[in-house]
Amino acid sequence: MEWILILIRKDTNLSKLFSLVVFFMVFSCDEPKKDDVSSIFSDSQFTFHQDQNKIYFAVNAAKTLNGIQIDSVTLDWYGSSRSNTKDVLTLNDDGLDGDILMNDDLYSIKILNDSTVIKNILEDDSGFVFLNFNAMYDSEVLLLRDSMKIGNIIPRIVSINAPDTINRPLDATISLETISAEVFDADGLGTIKWVGFTSFHVDGDSVMNNGNYIYLHDDGSEIILYEPNITSGDGTKGDGVFSFRIPIYGQGFTDPDFQTKTGRFLWRFSAQDLLNDYTNILEHEIIIQ
């Protein structure tokens, strides 16, 4: 974290603002110390709510500076590079727009991470973000120059490869249908704990497989999952595409344990990374007949 103190005073003759003094925090007996800034600002916060695609900012600012009441708190938002043209946002302490408690001196805002709201949107990457907090006290402005780590980026399901319709074999044989999902994690390959989907029988208003996930694998079909030689059907190990071959029992089977239910199904795909963050659920509708 970097600290800069900026004092801006108003020239009443010219009726405009301009900077008189900029103090950089260095070890000098006649320049302001870091404690001067930290006595005004504390608890600066940044959170990227990826599941909502929203960004939250907050900072605690003192009510007064040298006996002068605080006017407002604003944020200069540069996104992932301080060379970007900044967005200027007004933080509030009125319990609205992401602020939780009114008049608790914590100024905050939650905004949509969208180009219709801000210029510096966050993409699927990790690293640091850059921002300034500004507290206005009449003609003086105190600035906190800050940078923070984005943190873990949640994985996302890029695409699903599954048919819209599956036809059961006419006789007492089994067909294997390969279902795949491509998953991306900005933190790198090998960071996905599992990928799977649940199956909801829309016509019967019930869940298949006791509601448990049917897991997909990125093992290159090297592992035998079921004897005598059933593998996942995955093409390339470690490429981020997870697959599984689901058995479809033909119409000739009479044993209830070896029958595939027909009808309309809603498959809900999800994944979890090694830091226990989940993707958003992606749905796929399929008919088995």
N, C-alpha and C positions, 0 to 999 in steps of 0.2 A: 504494500500500500504506500502511495506517495502522498505527501502533505504539502499544500501550497496555500498561503494566505494572501488573498487579494483584497485590497481596500479600494472602493470606488466612491468618490465624493461628487456631489453635484455643484457645478459652477452656476450660481444663481444669475450671474450677468449674461452668460451665454445660453442658459436654459438647456443644457445638455449634459449627459454623463460622459466622463472620460476618466481613465485610470491615472491616479497620481503615484501610487506606490505598489510595487509587486515585491513581496518578500518570499524568497525561496528558503526552505527549511535547511539550514546548514548550521554547523556548530560555531556560532558567533555570539559574543556576549551582548551585542546591540541589535540582534535580529530576533524575531519571535520564535519561541520554542515550539516543538511539536505539541506540548501540553496546552498551548494557547488554542490550537485548533481542536484538539480532542476535548477541551472543555466545552466547546460548542457542538461538535458532532460526536455521535457514538452509534454503535450497533448498525452500521451500514449493511444492507442486505440486497442480494440479487438471487432470484430463483427462476429457472426456466421450467415451467410446467408443461412438459412436452405432451402429456396426454390431453391437455386442453389447448395446446399451442398458444400459451399465454406467458408473458414475462412479468415478474413482480419485482418492484424496487421499493426500498424503504430506508430511511435514516432517521435517527433521533436527533432533533435540533433543540438547542436551548431556547427558552422563552424570551430571554433578554440578552443583549450585548451592551455592556456599559450603561445599563439602565434603560436601553431602548428596546421596545417590544419588537418581536419578529413580525415581519410583514408576510413573507411567503418563502417557500422552498421549491426550487426547480431542479431539474436534472438535465445535464447534457449527455446524450446517449450516442456513443460512437460505434457500438456493436463490436465486431471482432477485430477492428483496427482503428487506432486513434487518428489515422490519416483520413478516415471517412468524414464526410460532411455530417455534422451532428444533428440529431433530433433534439428538440427542446420540449421537455414535458414538465407539467406542473404537478407536484406532489401535494397531497392534501391530508388534513387531520380532521376530517368531518365524518368519518365512518362510511364513506362512499367510494366507489370505483376501486375496490381492493383494500382500502383502509378499513381495519377491523374495529378499532375503538376510537371514538371521538374525543378530541382534546387530551390525548395521552402523550403528546409531543413526538409521536412516531409518525412521520410524514411518509405516505406511501401511495402507490398506484399499481394496478394490474391492467395490462393492455394486451390486446391481441397481437401476436407475432405475425403481422400481415402487412404487405406493402401498401395497403389502403390506409394504414394507421401510422406506420413509421417507415423511414427509408432503410434503416439498418436492421433488417430482419435476420434472425439466426437460422442458419441452414443445418443440415445434418453433419456437424463437425464438433470436435471438442476444442479445448484450448481456453483462452482468456477473453474476457470482454472488458471494455474500457468506458468509463463514465466519470462525470463530475457531479457532485452535489453542491448546490448554491443556496445559501441562506441569506435573505435580504433583511437588513435592519435599517429602515429609513434610507439614508444615503450611502450606507456601507453594505458591501457584499462579502461574505466569507465563503471561500471555495474549498471543497475537499476533492482532490484529484485521486481517483481510485481505479483499481483493476481487480477483477475477480475471476475465478475459474468456473467454467460452465459446469463441470462435474460430469457424471456419467450420462451418456446419451442413450435413451431407451432404444432398443432395436425396433425394426419395423419390417413387416411382411411386404415384400416388393410385389410379388405376384403368386397366383395359385394356378397350378396346372391340374385340372380335373374336368371330366366330361360333364355335360349337362344332363345326359341320359345314359343309363346303363341297362342293357338288355340281358336278362338271365339266360344261361344256356337252356336249351329245350330238354336236354336229357339229364342224367345223374352224373354230371361232370362239374368241375369247378373251374371258373375262369379267374384270373388275377388282374385286377385293374390298378395300375400305378397312379398314385396320387402324389403330387409334389408341391412344395412351397419354397419359394426363394426368400431368404431372410437376410437383411442387411443390418450390421451393427457397426456404427462409426468407430467403436473402440477396437475393431479388428476381427479377423476370422478367428475362430476358436473360442469366442467369448459367449457363444450361445449354449445355454444349459439344455434346453429341450424345445422341440416344436411339435405341435399336435393339434388335433381338432376333436370336437364333440359332435355328435350326430343327433339331431332332434327330428323325430318323425312327426311332420306337420299334420298329416291326416289322422294319425292316431293320438296326437297330443301327448307324446311320450318320448323319453330319451333312450337311445341305444347304448349298449355296452355299459349299462348301469350308470350312465352319466359320466363315465371315466373317459379320459383323453385317449384317443388312438394316436400313438406317437409315430412321428416320421424320423428318418435317420439320414445322416450325411456320412455314411460309412463306405461308400463305393461298392456296396453289396458284398463286402468281405466277410460279414458275420452271418452265420446261419441263425435266423430268429426262431424258426420252427422246423422240426424234423419232418421229413428226412433232409430237405435241402432248400427250404424256403428262405430267401433273403429279402431285403428291403426293396430291391429293384433300383437302388440309387445308382446314378451314373458315375460320378466322380467324387471321390472322398475329399472332404474339406473345402468344397467350392461354394458353400452357402446355400445349396439346393438340397432340401431334405425330402425324402421320399419314403413311401410304403406301398406295398402291393396288398390291397384288401381282397379277401376271397369272396367271390360271388358264386353261391351255390345254385346249381341248375334246378329246373322245375321237376326233374325226375326224383329228387330226394324227398322221402316221406318222413324221415326222422326229424322231429321239431328242432333238435340240436344242430341240424345241418340244413337249415333253410334260411334263405335271405328274404327279409321282409320287403315287400313292395310298397310303392307310394312316393310321396313327395317328402324330401328331407332337407333340413337346413344344417349345413356344416359350418361350425364356427371355429376358425383357425386362430391360434395364439402361439406365442413363444415367450421364453424367459431367458434373460442373460445371467451371467455368473454373479452379478451384483443384485440379482433378484428383482430386476425391473422387467415389466411386461410390455409387449407390443399392444397396440390397439387391436381389438378383435376384427377380423375380416371374415365376412360371411359368403358362403357359396351355396346356391340352391341346386339340388340334383333330384332327378326322378329315376327310380329303379322300377323296372317293369318286366 
